[in-house]
Amino acid sequence: MTDLLANIVLGFGVAVTPVNLFYCLLGVTLGTMIGILPGIGPSATVALLLPITYTMPDTAALIMLAGIFYGAQYGGSTTAILVNLPGESSSVVTCIDGYAMARQGRAGLALATAALGSFFAGTVATVLIVVVAKPLSAVALAFGPADYFSLVIFGLLFAVFLSSGSPVKAVGMVAFGIGLSLVGIDPTSGEQRFTFGMAELFDGIDFVVLAIGLLGVSEILFNLQQGVERDSGAVKTGSLMPTREDFRQAFPAVLRGTALGSFLGVLPGGGAIMSSFASYALERKIAKDPSRFGKGAIEGLAGPESANNAGAQTSFIPLLTLGIPANGLMALMVGAMMIQGITPGPEVMQSRPDLFWGLIASMWVGNLLLLVLNLPLIGIWVRLLGIPYRFLCPAILMFCAIGAFGLSYSVVDVLFCAVFGIVGFFLRKIGCEPAPLVLGFVLGPLLEQNMRLGLLISQGSFSTFVTHPISATLLALSAIVVIMMAMPAIMRRREVVFQGDDD
């Protein structure tokens, strides 16, 4: 307990330094803005900002990028409630009852419920990270190469199972990402792999170029093709203060959403989106009168808003303790850590306790800043909705090109970025999300490295993956996940969760 308190004090000492506090404020402010503005999203924003982190202190860079992630959960609820347009994917469910409350003249109550529920959930999630980080890191240190290989396999399969859309397409995207990670010079034999004789590919595909193209450029192309319309109109927010009855209905939903989001966030493929959909389905399932949902039920807003923020923050747990990203955006965080020369995993807690505990403490500080920002600045956020998308997209594309060129001052990187943008656009058109591809690309080298080390230790025997207890358990769980994906009844229930319906 003494060590834990000392680490918490260390973390807050790092988080509240002027530099880190500034970058935390910058991150949550940017997160709120991009959550409000449809058509950008936190993944694309983090991808765009990765080149900037080259010149930033490592702790400040990670604090800023993390703030963008969970800040977007707050911002997405504002536009969802006021104009029925989710600024962020996890806010889709918020539109259902949040916008209905706004139409009833209770927009202020809806916004206050979302902000306070998110703050409570973020606080609980931060405490959970503090409590479980050290024990999980100690367990991770006992993992060998075979265990890590099986952990990556399980993580990728479970991420596919919990992701929306076709699991077959998601598996294909993961395999595509792993294949792209193999491009370059083989680290063992020195032979070229999939380079087609191009010298620019000898060092492999740059993660930042791939991320900017797949998540930034393709997002712009897709939104331009789809058309992004928004009309802020004249919105009256009304009173922010909940009545006793509102509190009685909302608080249990906040508790349930926080618990559900905290659990799902830790799982591979969980995070904010899965948490919000699952919470809404749960609230409808246990409601005495489900017909109230969709007509302004405060539980249908409080539960998902708490769940998405808790899920966003607890998704840092597997990243910080095991070095395994739980979703596509956490894969970008892995890229940011590698840019700074930091290998994510249990060693970070021992080698860089200032960074580890400072990042965790900054999450609570960021949630407090978000609470202070969101309620007083609602009027400014509403005005942002009036910016035409045709003005935003050229600026975003310009930042994409600058970010790609600034990596090595090479026009080839810009061309690769454009190619990946076009590839990402066509993948979206056929219903394939780029996030699993990014996850496969990041985890591909870890998968290959640990498979080779495991085989080297066992002198080429694949039995090492089933004779080690931890590895065998993880592979057994992976087989169960595959069986579950092959069962139509389970997959139908999975789709029901993502529709937020129990029909």
Solvent accessible surface area in square Angstrom, and as a share of the most:
residue,aa,sasa,rsa
1,M,171,0.76
2,T,109,0.63
3,D,91,0.47
4,L,45,0.22
5,L,99,0.49
6,A,59,0.45
7,N,27,0.14
8,I,52,0.27
9,V,107,0.62
10,L,69,0.34
11,G,0,0.00
12,F,71,0.30
13,G,41,0.39
14,V,25,0.14
15,A,1,0.01
16,V,77,0.44
17,T,54,0.31
18,P,115,0.72
19,V,81,0.47
20,N,14,0.07
21,L,67,0.34
22,F,117,0.49
23,Y,44,0.17
24,C,0,0.00
25,L,74,0.37
26,L,61,0.30
27,G,0,0.00
28,V,0,0.00
29,T,36,0.21
30,L,48,0.24
31,G,0,0.00
32,T,0,0.00
33,M,62,0.28
34,I,13,0.07
35,G,0,0.00
36,I,0,0.00
37,L,9,0.04
38,P,8,0.05
39,G,14,0.13
40,I,17,0.08
41,G,16,0.16
42,P,8,0.05
43,S,33,0.22
44,A,5,0.04
45,T,12,0.07
46,V,0,0.00
47,A,0,0.00
48,L,23,0.12
49,L,29,0.14
50,L,0,0.00
51,P,18,0.12
52,I,90,0.46
53,T,0,0.00
54,Y,106,0.40
55,T,125,0.73
56,M,18,0.08
57,P,75,0.47
58,D,29,0.15
59,T,12,0.07
60,A,0,0.00
61,A,1,0.00
62,L,1,0.00
63,I,0,0.00
64,M,5,0.02
65,L,0,0.00
66,A,0,0.00
67,G,0,0.00
68,I,0,0.00
69,F,11,0.05
70,Y,1,0.00
71,G,0,0.00
72,A,0,0.00
73,Q,1,0.00
74,Y,5,0.02
75,G,0,0.00
76,G,0,0.00
77,S,6,0.04
78,T,5,0.03
79,T,0,0.00
80,A,0,0.00
81,I,0,0.00
82,L,7,0.04
83,V,24,0.14
84,N,72,0.37
85,L,45,0.22
86,P,41,0.26
87,G,6,0.06
88,E,19,0.09
89,S,58,0.38
90,S,0,0.00
91,S,0,0.00
92,V,64,0.37
93,V,1,0.01
94,T,1,0.00
95,C,14,0.09
96,I,69,0.35
97,D,0,0.00
98,G,0,0.00
99,Y,62,0.24
100,A,15,0.12
101,M,0,0.00
102,A,16,0.13
103,R,184,0.67
104,Q,97,0.43
105,G,47,0.45
106,R,74,0.27
107,A,0,0.00
108,G,0,0.00
109,L,9,0.05
110,A,0,0.00
111,L,8,0.04
112,A,4,0.03
113,T,13,0.08
114,A,3,0.03
115,A,5,0.04
116,L,87,0.43
117,G,3,0.03
118,S,0,0.00
119,F,42,0.17
120,F,68,0.29
121,A,0,0.00
122,G,0,0.00
123,T,37,0.21
124,V,56,0.32
125,A,0,0.00
126,T,8,0.05
127,V,85,0.49
128,L,57,0.28
129,I,1,0.01
130,V,18,0.10
131,V,83,0.48
132,V,38,0.22
133,A,1,0.01
134,K,92,0.39
135,P,78,0.49
136,L,57,0.28
137,S,5,0.03
138,A,62,0.48
139,V,80,0.46
140,A,2,0.01
141,L,84,0.42
142,A,75,0.58
143,F,34,0.14
144,G,23,0.22
145,P,34,0.21
146,A,4,0.03
147,D,7,0.03
148,Y,33,0.13
149,F,28,0.12
150,S,0,0.00
151,L,18,0.09
152,V,0,0.00
153,I,44,0.22
154,F,32,0.14
155,G,3,0.03
156,L,9,0.04
157,L,37,0.19
158,F,33,0.14
159,A,8,0.06
160,V,4,0.02
161,F,19,0.08
162,L,13,0.07
163,S,27,0.17
164,S,60,0.39
165,G,38,0.37
166,S,44,0.28
167,P,26,0.17
168,V,122,0.70
169,K,84,0.35
170,A,8,0.06
171,V,65,0.37
172,G,34,0.32
173,M,16,0.07
174,V,12,0.07
175,A,59,0.45
176,F,82,0.34
177,G,0,0.00
178,I,38,0.19
179,G,30,0.29
180,L,27,0.13
181,S,21,0.13
182,L,45,0.23
183,V,19,0.11
184,G,3,0.03
185,I,71,0.36
186,D,11,0.06
187,P,109,0.68
188,T,106,0.62
189,S,74,0.47
190,G,47,0.45
191,E,113,0.51
192,Q,97,0.43
193,R,47,0.17
194,F,121,0.50
195,T,3,0.02
196,F,178,0.74
197,G,59,0.57
198,M,77,0.34
199,A,69,0.53
200,E,91,0.41
201,L,17,0.08
202,F,67,0.28
203,D,148,0.77
204,G,15,0.15
205,I,29,0.15
206,D,59,0.31
207,F,31,0.13
208,V,3,0.01
209,V,3,0.01
210,L,0,0.00
211,A,0,0.00
212,I,0,0.00
213,G,0,0.00
214,L,1,0.00
215,L,11,0.05
216,G,1,0.01
217,V,16,0.09
218,S,0,0.00
219,E,35,0.16
220,I,2,0.01
221,L,56,0.28
222,F,50,0.21
223,N,17,0.09
224,L,90,0.45
225,Q,94,0.42
226,Q,109,0.49
227,G,44,0.42
228,V,32,0.18
229,E,145,0.65
230,R,42,0.15
231,D,116,0.60
232,S,24,0.16
233,G,51,0.49
234,A,106,0.82
235,V,47,0.27
236,K,176,0.74
237,T,43,0.25
238,G,48,0.46
239,S,78,0.50
240,L,64,0.32
241,M,152,0.68
242,P,49,0.31
243,T,83,0.48
244,R,217,0.79
245,E,81,0.36
246,D,16,0.08
247,F,119,0.50
248,R,145,0.53
249,Q,45,0.20
250,A,11,0.08
251,F,78,0.33
252,P,50,0.31
253,A,0,0.00
254,V,11,0.06
255,L,81,0.40
256,R,81,0.30
257,G,1,0.01
258,T,5,0.03
259,A,66,0.51
260,L,44,0.22
261,G,0,0.00
262,S,10,0.06
263,F,123,0.51
264,L,15,0.07
265,G,0,0.00
266,V,46,0.27
267,L,39,0.20
268,P,20,0.13
269,G,13,0.12
270,G,7,0.07
271,G,1,0.01
272,A,8,0.06
273,I,71,0.36
274,M,19,0.09
275,S,0,0.00
276,S,0,0.00
277,F,24,0.10
278,A,15,0.11
279,S,1,0.00
280,Y,3,0.01
281,A,14,0.11
282,L,62,0.31
283,E,3,0.01
284,R,53,0.19
285,K,125,0.53
286,I,86,0.44
287,A,23,0.18
288,K,210,0.89
289,D,62,0.32
290,P,54,0.34
291,S,70,0.45
292,R,75,0.27
293,F,17,0.07
294,G,35,0.33
295,K,136,0.58
296,G,7,0.07
297,A,2,0.02
298,I,3,0.02
299,E,21,0.10
300,G,0,0.00
301,L,0,0.00
302,A,0,0.00
303,G,0,0.00
304,P,1,0.00
305,E,1,0.00
306,S,0,0.00
307,A,0,0.00
308,N,0,0.00
309,N,0,0.00
310,A,0,0.00
311,G,0,0.00
312,A,0,0.00
313,Q,0,0.00
314,T,0,0.00
315,S,0,0.00
316,F,0,0.00
317,I,3,0.02
318,P,10,0.06
319,L,1,0.00
320,L,2,0.01
321,T,1,0.01
322,L,28,0.14
323,G,9,0.08
324,I,6,0.03
325,P,2,0.01
326,A,0,0.00
327,N,26,0.13
328,G,9,0.09
329,L,10,0.05
330,M,0,0.00
331,A,0,0.00
332,L,0,0.00
333,M,1,0.00
334,V,3,0.02
335,G,5,0.04
336,A,1,0.00
337,M,2,0.01
338,M,110,0.49
339,I,40,0.20
340,Q,42,0.19
341,G,70,0.67
342,I,16,0.08
343,T,103,0.60
344,P,14,0.09
345,G,1,0.01
346,P,3,0.02
347,E,94,0.42
348,V,4,0.02
349,M,19,0.08
350,Q,124,0.55
351,S,80,0.52
352,R,70,0.26
353,P,50,0.32
354,D,51,0.26
355,L,0,0.00
356,F,0,0.00
357,W,6,0.02
358,G,0,0.00
359,L,2,0.01
360,I,2,0.01
361,A,6,0.05
362,S,1,0.01
363,M,0,0.00
364,W,80,0.28
365,V,13,0.07
366,G,0,0.00
367,N,0,0.00
368,L,69,0.34
369,L,40,0.20
370,L,0,0.00
371,L,34,0.17
372,V,93,0.53
373,L,27,0.13
374,N,9,0.05
375,L,42,0.21
376,P,95,0.60
377,L,53,0.26
378,I,15,0.08
379,G,39,0.37
380,I,89,0.45
381,W,9,0.03
382,V,24,0.14
383,R,180,0.66
384,L,29,0.15
385,L,1,0.01
386,G,52,0.50
387,I,57,0.29
388,P,46,0.29
389,Y,18,0.07
390,R,161,0.59
391,F,124,0.52
392,L,28,0.14
393,C,11,0.06
394,P,72,0.45
395,A,41,0.32
396,I,17,0.09
397,L,63,0.31
398,M,103,0.46
399,F,111,0.46
400,C,1,0.01
401,A,40,0.31
402,I,100,0.51
403,G,8,0.08
404,A,0,0.00
405,F,81,0.34
406,G,35,0.33
407,L,33,0.16
408,S,70,0.45
409,Y,169,0.64
410,S,31,0.20
411,V,98,0.56
412,V,45,0.26
413,D,24,0.12
414,V,40,0.23
415,L,106,0.53
416,F,43,0.18
417,C,4,0.02
418,A,45,0.35
419,V,78,0.45
420,F,19,0.08
421,G,0,0.00
422,I,88,0.45
423,V,49,0.28
424,G,0,0.00
425,F,31,0.13
426,F,120,0.50
427,L,19,0.10
428,R,39,0.14
429,K,94,0.40
430,I,108,0.55
431,G,44,0.43
432,C,9,0.05
433,E,93,0.42
434,P,2,0.01
435,A,41,0.31
436,P,17,0.11
437,L,1,0.00
438,V,0,0.00
439,L,7,0.03
440,G,0,0.00
441,F,18,0.08
442,V,17,0.10
443,L,4,0.02
444,G,1,0.01
445,P,67,0.42
446,L,50,0.25
447,L,23,0.12
448,E,30,0.14
449,Q,105,0.47
450,N,12,0.06
451,M,66,0.29
452,R,81,0.30
453,L,69,0.35
454,G,3,0.03
455,L,33,0.16
456,L,134,0.67
457,I,122,0.62
458,S,29,0.19
459,Q,174,0.77
460,G,48,0.46
461,S,45,0.29
462,F,134,0.56
463,S,57,0.37
464,T,11,0.07
465,F,11,0.04
466,V,93,0.53
467,T,91,0.53
468,H,81,0.36
469,P,105,0.66
470,I,62,0.32
471,S,0,0.00
472,A,31,0.24
473,T,79,0.46
474,L,21,0.11
475,L,44,0.22
476,A,55,0.43
477,L,71,0.35
478,S,5,0.03
479,A,52,0.40
480,I,88,0.44
481,V,4,0.02
482,V,72,0.41
483,I,103,0.52
484,M,53,0.24
485,M,30,0.13
486,A,78,0.61
487,M,85,0.38
488,P,92,0.58
489,A,55,0.42
490,I,51,0.26
491,M,25,0.11
492,R,154,0.56
493,R,117,0.43
494,R,15,0.06
495,E,63,0.28
496,V,18,0.10
497,V,32,0.18
498,F,21,0.09
499,Q,123,0.55
500,G,3,0.02
501,D,35,0.18
502,D,38,0.20
503,D,138,0.72
